[in-house]
Amino acid sequence: MKEKINSTNIPQHVAVIMDGNGRWAKQRGAARLFGHKNAIKAVRETVEGCAEIGVGRLTLYAFSTENWNRPKIEVDGLMNLLVSTIKKEIPTLMKNNIRLQPLGDISHLPKEAQENLQYGIEQTGKNEGMVLSLALNYSGRWEIGESVKQLVKDLEEKKLAYDDVNNAFIGDYISKHTVPDVELMIRTSGEHRISNFLLWQMAYAELYFTDKLWPDFRKNDLFEAVIDFQNRERRYGKISEQLTN
């Protein structure tokens, strides 16, 4: 699949909703956490695959603000898994020249998870290749709300002029504090929704849905999604003839 990719048309920001861990585990008669543990290979292959083809940024939806409502045993297990995984994956990030960046309100994560995350940020901080954004304790509405509060604060402090604020400015403002626009969004497990993920940045994203459950997702699945992206016509409100001309 990789050989079929057009290297001149690589999506520079890929976002992934990693869905289906619980169902994958249930199919095997195991607890949901078993699915989360077996999803690490899918994460590793997706990160490496994106780096190999020249994706500029990969954002993974790791834990939403709504996920705190799950059973405590699952949440605790996810947090412990996060702590153990980050340090283990640092060598892979370093080998691929990848810089780690958090997205979301990480102040509410357990202390050990925050410390390991900070360790990963510091270790990879000088890498100049792809940026890996981990969305943790994140929601799109929260992000927009935080950006609006900061925007109002900057206006009150005269750091900005009222006439400067328009749609383009707001987009740049949000990107400056979080992540830029998404070109390709991938969701696994057959669900067809964006689940409060990067709401502003996905305004013109190409959405790709696959029935494959996340623990089974591999590089070839990623490459297939990129090829599908490359076969689409991105018009941004224009008509085909305008793009041709």
Secondary structure as UniProt FT lines:
FT   HELIX           2..4
FT   TURN            7..8
FT   STRAND          13..17
FT   HELIX           21..27
FT   TURN            28..29
FT   HELIX           32..37
FT   TURN            38..39
FT   HELIX           40..53
FT   STRAND          57..64
FT   HELIX           65..69
FT   HELIX           72..95
FT   TURN            96..97
FT   STRAND          99..103
FT   HELIX           106..108
FT   HELIX           111..124
FT   TURN            125..126
FT   STRAND          131..138
FT   HELIX           140..156
FT   TURN            157..158
FT   HELIX           162..164
FT   HELIX           167..177
FT   STRAND          184..187
FT   TURN            189..190
FT   TURN            195..196
FT   TURN            199..204
FT   STRAND          206..209
FT   HELIX           214..216
FT   HELIX           219..230
FT   TURN            236..237
FT   HELIX           240..244
//
